Amino acid sequence: MDAEPIFTAISSNAQQLYILLQCIGFASKATVQITPDGLRFSAEELRVIQGLAFLDKALFASYTFNPPPAPAADDDDDNDEDNDSNDSSSAAIYYPCFVVSLSALLETLRILSINDTYAGSNASRASSVQPSYAPSSNAFNAPTLLIERSCIIRYPRAGAPLSITLTGPGMKTTCNLTTYEPEGSEVDIPLQRDAVNMKIIMRSAWLHNAITELAATNPAALKISASDTQEPFFALSGAGGPFSESSVEFSVDQGSTKASASARDSTEHRPRAKKARLVPTVTETFLVSPPSSSLGSRILQSYKFKLIQKATRAMAVANKVSIRGDRQGVLSLQFMIEFDPYGGGLNTRPQKDGGLPPIVAFVDFRFVPLLDEEGDGEDKDNELFGF
């Protein structure tokens, strides 16, 4: 008798899966890990940029995971201590991990016209700063074909192809994607969560607009500057390009500045009032803790601009973004994307009392900072932050 497949999931809206995976579509391949809580897709380039998309089980109408036994270790030592450790490891749950063609998977999901039309005006924002992909042109463009479709993802056993079956009115399409063993140990770009010195939460549209403005000058590097004590409090600059350097500053609203200033004069807690005053208006959270160095109260860091641009699709469709940086200079852009709980694509309707909350998904990008010699050669601020 055939054994139960390791993984089977059914989605009534493959469009949502496509949106998330397209956010990390800058790479041709992705590493997939199956967990009880969802599918984890990881794409990276040369260990300097990594995109992580998590397809939560809440995105699927049905999600079944039958953990396989852990692979046997090639070890001839049979002493008691080893036997004890083997017994404990065999009891542990093994999460399958394999590599699949991300470009082929996206094309498969796009067969039934699941394309950039999901985002409306957001799609045009993304294409303005990121090279556009070839549009999907096929015979399945009628809107009626997008009704009552489903997507079945199946991974029968270790080493087997990843099976994608798309069904629609009067049609059924199955694609088997070859899976590969990961090359060596897959290690994420490390973000030191206990050493985060910058955390800024804001609307993703504000970040997208800033990158769009800076892209006009074709810069080589993106410089991030943040301080909670002096202006500019939060600024993004493009440098090293063929044109002049450009900068976008997120400042404090003048009305709130005056109000905070009068409140500061009427209270004896001056440091707290001052910190509350020096928060950019567009941010929901603004925490900056510079390391003790010659830079004083300001955090300065540079990243390759073309790498940042690879996250613009996520910027375009996300509701919010959390910008974090650690003491080593690793930058994390974590995007929160909301989907319509009633079966649509992106959530565009306001939540009403008694209504279903939107389905929330996350996409995380991590970037390795530029060393000082990789920048424009004039700014030495990165010497303290480079790897």
Secondary structure as the mmCIF struct_conf table of DSSP 4:
data_model
#
loop_
_struct_conf.conf_type_id
_struct_conf.id
_struct_conf.beg_label_comp_id
_struct_conf.beg_label_asym_id
_struct_conf.beg_label_seq_id
_struct_conf.end_label_comp_id
_struct_conf.end_label_asym_id
_struct_conf.end_label_seq_id
HELX_LH_PP_P HELX_LH_PP_P1 ASP A 2 PRO A 5
BEND BEND1 ILE A 6 ILE A 6
STRN STRN1 PHE A 7 SER A 11
BEND BEND2 SER A 12 SER A 12
HELX_RH_AL_P HELX_RH_AL_P1 ALA A 14 CYS A 23
TURN_TY1_P TURN_TY1_P1 ILE A 24 PHE A 26
BEND BEND3 ALA A 27 SER A 28
STRN STRN2 LYS A 29 THR A 35
TURN_TY1_P TURN_TY1_P2 PRO A 36 ASP A 37
STRN STRN3 GLY A 38 GLU A 45
TURN_TY1_P TURN_TY1_P3 LEU A 46 VAL A 48
STRN STRN4 ILE A 49 ASP A 56
HELX_RH_3T_P HELX_RH_3T_P1 LYS A 57 LEU A 59
BEND BEND4 ALA A 61 ALA A 61
STRN STRN5 SER A 62 PHE A 65
HELX_LH_PP_P HELX_LH_PP_P2 PRO A 67 ALA A 73
HELX_RH_AL_P HELX_RH_AL_P2 ASP A 80 ALA A 91
BEND BEND5 ALA A 92 ALA A 92
HELX_LH_PP_P HELX_LH_PP_P3 ILE A 93 TYR A 94
STRN STRN6 CYS A 97 SER A 101
HELX_RH_AL_P HELX_RH_AL_P3 LEU A 102 LEU A 109
TURN_TY1_P TURN_TY1_P4 ARG A 110 LEU A 112
BEND BEND6 SER A 113 SER A 113
BEND BEND7 ASN A 115 ASN A 115
HELX_RH_3T_P HELX_RH_3T_P2 ASP A 116 ALA A 119
TURN_TY1_P TURN_TY1_P5 GLY A 120 GLY A 120
HELX_RH_AL_P HELX_RH_AL_P4 SER A 121 VAL A 129
BEND BEND8 GLN A 130 GLN A 130
HELX_LH_PP_P HELX_LH_PP_P4 PRO A 131 SER A 136
BEND BEND9 ASN A 138 ALA A 139
HELX_RH_3T_P HELX_RH_3T_P3 PRO A 143 LEU A 146
TURN_TY1_P TURN_TY1_P6 ILE A 147 GLU A 148
STRN STRN7 SER A 150 TYR A 155
BEND BEND10 ARG A 157 ARG A 157
TURN_TY1_P TURN_TY1_P7 ALA A 158 GLY A 159
BEND BEND11 ALA A 160 ALA A 160
HELX_LH_PP_P HELX_LH_PP_P5 PRO A 161 PRO A 161
STRN STRN8 LEU A 162 GLY A 168
TURN_TY1_P TURN_TY1_P8 PRO A 169 GLY A 170
STRN STRN9 MET A 171 LEU A 177
STRN STRN10 THR A 179 TYR A 180
BEND BEND12 GLU A 183 GLY A 184
HELX_LH_PP_P HELX_LH_PP_P6 ASP A 188 PRO A 190
HELX_RH_3T_P HELX_RH_3T_P4 ARG A 193 ALA A 195
STRN STRN11 VAL A 196 ARG A 203
HELX_RH_AL_P HELX_RH_AL_P5 SER A 204 ALA A 215
TURN_TY1_P TURN_TY1_P9 ALA A 216 THR A 217
BEND BEND13 ALA A 220 ALA A 220
STRN STRN12 ALA A 221 SER A 227
BEND BEND14 ASP A 228 PHE A 233
STRN STRN13 PHE A 234 ALA A 239
BEND BEND15 GLY A 240 PHE A 243
STRN STRN14 SER A 246 PHE A 250
HELX_RH_AL_P HELX_RH_AL_P6 GLN A 254 ASP A 265
TURN_TY1_P TURN_TY1_P10 SER A 266 SER A 266
BEND BEND16 GLU A 268 GLU A 268
HELX_RH_AL_P HELX_RH_AL_P7 ARG A 270 ARG A 277
BEND BEND17 LEU A 278 VAL A 279
TURN_TY1_P TURN_TY1_P11 THR A 281 VAL A 282
STRN STRN15 THR A 283 VAL A 288
BEND BEND18 SER A 292 SER A 293
TURN_TY1_P TURN_TY1_P12 SER A 294 SER A 297
STRN STRN16 ARG A 298 LYS A 304
HELX_RH_AL_P HELX_RH_AL_P8 PHE A 305 GLN A 309
TURN_TY1_P TURN_TY1_P13 LYS A 310 ALA A 311
HELX_RH_AL_P HELX_RH_AL_P9 THR A 312 VAL A 317
BEND BEND19 ASN A 319 ASN A 319
STRN STRN17 LYS A 320 ASP A 326
TURN_TY1_P TURN_TY1_P14 ARG A 327 GLN A 328
STRN STRN18 LEU A 331 PHE A 339
TURN_TY1_P TURN_TY1_P15 PRO A 341 TYR A 342
BEND BEND20 GLY A 343 GLY A 343
BEND BEND21 GLY A 345 GLY A 345
STRN STRN19 LEU A 346 LEU A 346
BEND BEND22 ARG A 349 ARG A 349
HELX_LH_PP_P HELX_LH_PP_P7 PRO A 350 LYS A 352
TURN_TY1_P TURN_TY1_P16 ASP A 353 GLY A 354
BEND BEND23 GLY A 355 GLY A 355
HELX_LH_PP_P HELX_LH_PP_P8 LEU A 356 PRO A 358
STRN STRN20 ILE A 359 PHE A 367
HELX_LH_PP_P HELX_LH_PP_P9 VAL A 368 LEU A 371
HELX_RH_3T_P HELX_RH_3T_P5 ASP A 372 GLU A 374
TURN_TY1_P TURN_TY1_P17 GLY A 375 ASP A 376
BEND BEND24 GLY A 377 GLU A 378
HELX_RH_3T_P HELX_RH_3T_P6 ASP A 381 LEU A 384
TURN_TY1_P TURN_TY1_P18 PHE A 385 PHE A 385
#
